[in-house]
Amino acid sequence: MNAVADKLYAGATESMWVIARRKDLTGLEKLRMIFQTSMYSSAQEELFSAAPDMMNNPQLLVLYLRNSVQKESPAMIQPILEEGIADGSIRTEYPRELAEVLMLIGNLWLNPMVYPCDTEQLLNKLKFFQHMLRVFGLDIIEDEMFTQLEKYSQLYQENKDR
């Protein structure tokens, strides 16, 4: 499953690294673009169509958690937050912790394969996450993302019982 996920996300991951290495963007702009790239990745649609129940597959959940929080967070997200602190676009005294929380919420709490919920509940979670990030000065979730997440949730709901 890990190899399949790596193959699915290879293009999106490379696109995110290209964004992370750009010198013409602020840290906040990079973070916004990375969230967009992740949300609109074709790999997301394939994963939501496959609809694995991660709560019934602890090994898959551990791999997912390890990749998102323990690998991607310190390697990609934390340096972008630190760049944002340096350029003044992001204000936090806790870049490491914020990076981990962004990945935990974005990849686990907002994932119905980990926290089962219907489409309405999922959209409410995204609204809360958007609000929470705005309170912290991180306006990185655009309203158009709600439509995309709704589409993914519907795919998941259609395929979860197969």
N, C-alpha and C positions, 0 to 999 in steps of 0.2 A: 504494500500500500504506500509505503514511503517513496519507493521508486516511481510509482504512478503519480503521486502528488508532485514529486520533483519535476517529472516530465510535464505535467499539466501546467505548473506554475513557472516553468523555465523562462518563457517569454516575458511574463509579467515581472518576474524577479529581475531580469536583465533590464527591463525598462525602468524599474524603480532605482536600480543602481545607476543608470544613466542620469536620472533626475538628481540623485544624491550627489553625484560628482560635478554637477553644473556649477559654474562660478558666477553666473549672471542672475541668480535667484537668491532671495533671502531665505533664511531657515523656514519661516512660516510659509512662503510660497512653495518651497520644496515639499514640506509636509502636506500641504493641500494637494499638490500634484500626485504625490505618492498615494494618498487616500483615493483620489480619483482613479488612478491606474489600477489599484487593487479592486475597487468597486466595479469597474467596467471590464475587467479581465474576462476573457472567454473561459478561462479555467474555473471561474466562479460558477458560471452557468453549468458546466460539466459536473462540478462537484455537487451542486444543489440538485441536479438531475439524478445523480447516483444515490443521493440521500442516505449516506451511511449514518447509522445511529451510534454516535461516538460514546454515549453513556453505556452502551452495551458492548463496547469494544475498548476496554481500558488501554490496550497497547496502542491503538490508533490515537486515542485521546492524548496519551503521554507524548507520542511523536509530534502531534500537532502543537501541544503546549511547549515542548522543547524547542521546536523550530521557530515558533512565533515569539515566545517570550525570552528564551535563553539564547537564541542565536540572532534572530533579526533585530530584536530590540536593542541590544548593546552594539551590534555591528552597523546598523543603518539608522535607526530612529534616534538613539541617544546622540550621535555626532551631529545630526541635523538640528536637534534641539539646542545643542551647545553652539552651533553656528548661529542659530536664531538669537540666542542670548548675546553672543558677541556682536551681532549686527543690529540688535535692538528690536527685532521683530517678535521675539518671544521673551516673556518674563517668567522665570521660575528659578528657584534655588535648588530644585530637585530634578535635574534632567534625567538621571538614571531611573528614578522612581516614576516620573511622568512617562518615560518611554515604555516602561513595563506596564503601567496602567492603560496606556493607549492600546497596547497589543492585547492585553487581557480583555478589555472591554470590546474592542473592535473585532477580535478574532474568536473570542469564546462567548462572552455574554450576549453578543449580538448574533450568535450563530445558533439557529434552531436545531442543528444536529447535536449541539452540546446542551443547550438550554431550550428544550422543546417549548414552542409557543405558536400561536396562530399568527396570521399576517398582521392583524390589528395590534396585537401585543408587541410584535417585532417592530412595527413602525413607531409605536409609542416609545419603545426603548431607544430607537434611533433619535427621536425627537428629544428625549431626555439627554442623550449623549451629546447631541448638537448644542443644547442649552448649556450643559455642564462645561463643554469646551469653550463656548462663548464667554461664560463667566470667567474662565481662566485666560481669556484673550486669544483663544485659538479658534478662529472662525475658519475651520477647515472642512466642514461638512456642508455641502451645498444642497439646496432644496431638491434639485434634480435627482440626487442620490436616493431619495425616498421612493421614486418610481422604480428605480433599478432594484432596490432591495425588495420592494413589493413583488416584482417579477420573480426574483430568486425564491422568495418565500412561497409563492404559488407553485413554482416548480417543485420545491421540496415537498409541499403538502400533497401534490399530485403523485409523487413518487415514493414517499416514505413507507407506504404499506405494501409495496411490491415485494 
